[in-house]
Amino acid sequence: MVVDEEISVIEKIKSCLKKENIDVVTVDSNRKAFEILDNDKENNFNLILINTHLPDSNVSAFFSMKPKSNKDIDTTTEENFLIKPFTNEKLLEFIKRKI
C-alpha cells in the first residue's frame, strides 16, 4: 500500500510497480489507509509506504512499515525511509529490500 496526498506521486508509483507485476493499493489519506487495514482480515499487505518527513528534517520521504509486524517501528534510521524524489530503480530496490 502507498499512502500519499499527491496524486502524481501515486500514479508514478502505481505505473512503475504495475510494470514489475507488483500489486499495489494506493490511497490519498491516512484515514483511508486505516479503514482499508482495519477491514483487511486476510493480511493482504506485505509493506506500507507512508508519505512523511525524515526525523528532525523537512526532507520528504516515504516511511516503510510492515503491517501486523510484532517488531517495534524504528523511525530513527534512514534505512526505513525512501527519500523523495526517487527514481523507479530506487523505488523497486527499496521495496524488494523491505519485502
C-alpha positions as CSV (number, residue, x, y, z in Angstrom):
1,M,0.0,0.0,0.0
2,V,1.2,3.5,-0.8
3,V,-0.2,6.5,1.1
4,D,0.4,9.9,-0.4
5,E,-1.7,13.1,-0.9
6,E,0.0,13.8,-4.2
7,I,-1.9,12.0,-7.0
8,S,1.0,12.4,-9.4
9,V,3.3,10.5,-7.0
10,I,0.7,7.8,-6.5
11,E,0.3,7.4,-10.3
12,K,4.1,7.3,-10.8
13,I,4.5,4.5,-8.2
14,K,1.4,2.6,-9.5
15,S,2.8,2.7,-13.1
16,C,6.2,1.6,-12.0
17,L,5.0,-1.3,-9.9
18,K,2.5,-2.5,-12.4
19,K,5.3,-2.9,-15.0
20,E,7.0,-5.2,-12.5
21,N,3.8,-7.2,-11.8
22,I,3.7,-5.9,-8.2
23,D,0.2,-5.4,-6.9
24,V,-0.3,-2.1,-5.2
25,V,-3.2,-0.3,-3.4
26,T,-2.9,3.5,-3.3
27,V,-4.7,5.9,-1.1
28,D,-4.5,9.7,-0.7
29,S,-5.0,9.9,3.1
30,N,-4.0,8.2,6.3
31,R,-7.7,7.8,7.2
32,K,-8.4,5.8,4.1
33,A,-5.4,3.6,4.7
34,F,-6.5,2.8,8.3
35,E,-10.0,2.0,7.0
36,I,-8.6,-0.5,4.5
37,L,-6.2,-2.0,7.0
38,D,-9.0,-2.4,9.6
39,N,-11.0,-4.3,7.1
40,D,-8.1,-6.4,5.8
41,K,-8.9,-9.7,7.6
42,E,-6.6,-11.7,5.2
43,N,-3.4,-9.7,5.8
44,N,-3.1,-8.8,2.1
45,F,-0.4,-6.2,2.6
46,N,3.3,-7.0,2.8
47,L,4.5,-3.4,3.0
48,I,3.1,0.1,3.5
49,L,4.8,3.2,2.3
50,I,3.6,6.4,4.1
51,N,4.4,9.9,3.0
52,T,6.2,11.8,5.8
53,H,9.4,13.6,6.5
54,L,12.8,12.4,7.8
55,P,13.1,12.8,11.6
56,D,14.2,16.2,12.6
57,S,14.2,17.4,9.0
58,N,12.0,18.9,6.3
59,V,13.1,16.3,3.7
60,S,10.1,14.4,2.2
61,A,10.3,10.7,2.2
62,F,8.2,7.5,2.4
63,F,8.4,5.6,5.6
64,S,8.2,1.9,5.2
65,M,6.5,-0.5,7.6
66,K,5.2,-4.0,7.7
67,P,1.6,-4.3,8.9
68,K,0.9,-6.8,11.6
69,S,4.6,-6.9,12.5
70,N,5.4,-7.6,16.1
71,K,8.6,-5.6,15.9
72,D,8.8,-2.1,17.2
73,I,8.7,0.5,14.4
74,D,12.1,2.2,14.1
75,T,11.7,5.8,12.9
76,T,15.2,6.8,13.7
77,T,17.2,5.1,11.0
78,E,17.2,6.3,7.4
79,E,17.1,2.7,6.1
80,N,13.4,2.7,6.7
81,F,12.9,5.8,4.5
82,L,12.8,6.3,0.8
83,I,13.8,9.9,0.2
84,K,11.9,11.9,-2.4
85,P,12.4,12.4,-5.3
86,F,13.4,8.9,-6.3
87,T,13.9,7.0,-9.5
88,N,11.9,3.9,-10.5
89,E,15.0,1.9,-9.9
90,K,15.4,3.2,-6.3
91,L,11.8,2.6,-5.6
92,L,12.0,-1.0,-6.8
93,E,15.2,-1.7,-5.0
94,F,13.8,-0.2,-1.8
95,I,10.6,-2.3,-2.0
96,K,12.3,-5.5,-2.8
97,R,14.7,-5.0,0.1
98,K,11.8,-4.3,2.5
99,I,9.6,-7.2,1.5
